[in-house]
């Protein structure tokens, strides 16, 4: 079963993640507000509906 994350995105939106994120132990994601952030792992992010790791996305 996929983990449910409170990212606030519609289930049909594609989530693009730079491939270099896979090398990290933890990541912090969230909205523009300071209190709208949470810590997770790249493995959990990969479980988001329509998540896709893309090489050199951040360049």
ChimeraX attribute file (.defattr): number of C-alpha atoms within 10 A of each C-alpha:
attribute: neighborCount
match mode: 1-to-1
recipient: residues
	/A:1	4
	/A:2	10
	/A:3	12
	/A:4	11
	/A:5	13
	/A:6	10
	/A:7	14
	/A:8	8
	/A:9	12
	/A:10	8
	/A:11	10
	/A:12	8
	/A:13	11
	/A:14	13
	/A:15	15
	/A:16	13
	/A:17	19
	/A:18	14
	/A:19	15
	/A:20	14
	/A:21	17
	/A:22	16
	/A:23	8
	/A:24	10
	/A:25	10
	/A:26	14
	/A:27	13
	/A:28	10
	/A:29	14
	/A:30	14
	/A:31	11
	/A:32	8
	/A:33	7
	/A:34	8
	/A:35	8
	/A:36	11
	/A:37	14
	/A:38	14
	/A:39	9
	/A:40	14
	/A:41	15
	/A:42	19
	/A:43	14
	/A:44	13
	/A:45	23
	/A:46	18
	/A:47	15
	/A:48	19
	/A:49	17
	/A:50	12
	/A:51	14
	/A:52	16
	/A:53	17
	/A:54	13
	/A:55	11
	/A:56	10
	/A:57	11
	/A:58	10
	/A:59	5
